[in-house]
Amino acid sequence: MSPERRRTLFTGRVQGVGFRARCASIARNHPVAGYVRNLPDGTVELVAEGNRQAIDRFLDEISAAMNLYIASAVSHDWDSLETVQGFGIRG
């Protein structure tokens, strides 16, 4: 089974509250690769690659840990030619 890649956009008070660092920390506990970054419009973009269950558990843990700051989280499958290894913080 090939890995899936999913892009999630988080809105709310998700910048300036340690959101990206918390996502990177949580990623260490899950078999996912990808990145998280702030976008100019105040949202946070997270791209995760792995099997469906691993991505679901990863996103569930982020939502539980940061629920006070998240107004919405919208996910969709993400096709990209970029190769990702590990999980990191960008921009």
N, C-alpha and C positions, 0 to 999 in steps of 0.2 A: 504494500500500500504506500503510495507516494505521499509526502507531507502536503498539508494544506497551508495556505498563507491567507491570513485575515487581517484587514485593516479596521481599526476602531477609532472613531473620533469621539473624544470626551469633551463635553461642555460643562460650564459651571465655573466655580472658583478653583480651577485646576492648574493655574500658573502661579508660581511664587509661594507654594505651600509644600514643596518637597515631593510633588506628585511623580516626577520622572525618576527621582532617586528611589522612591518606594517601589515603583514598577520594576526597576532594575534589580532591587533587592528580592522582590517576590519571584522574579524570573529565575533566580538561582535555584529555587525549589521545584522547578518544572522543566521538563525536557522540551524547551522551546528556544527558538532563535529569533532575532529581530531587533527592533529598536523602538525607542520612544522619543518624541521631540515636541517642543512648543511650536505652534504655528502663529503667524503674525496676527491672526484674528482673535487670539486669546484661547483657542482650543488646544488640545493636546492630541497628537496623532500617535497611535501605537500600531506597529506592524508585528505580527507574531506568526511564526512558522513552526509547524509540528503536526502531530496527529490531532484529529478533531477533539478528542477527549482532553488531551493535554492543554490545548488552547482554551477550551471551555473552563477547565479548572483554574487556569492562570487568570483569565478574565474575571471569573467569579471571586477569586481571592482579592484581586485589585478592587473590585466593586465593594466587597465587604470592608476592606481596609480603608478605603477613601470615600465611602458613601456620603459623608458629610459635605464633601466638596463637589461631587458629581451631580450635575443637573440631568444630563443624558449621556448615554453611550450608544452609538450607532455603529454596528459592525456589518461588514460585507466581505465576501471573498475578494481577494486581491491578486491579480495576475501581474507579475513583474519579472523582468529578466535579471534583475539584480540578485546576486548571490549573497546571502547573509550567513554569518557564522557567529555563534554566541549571541549575547543580548547586550545592547549598549544604549547609551544616551547620546542623542544628536542635538545640535543646536539648541 
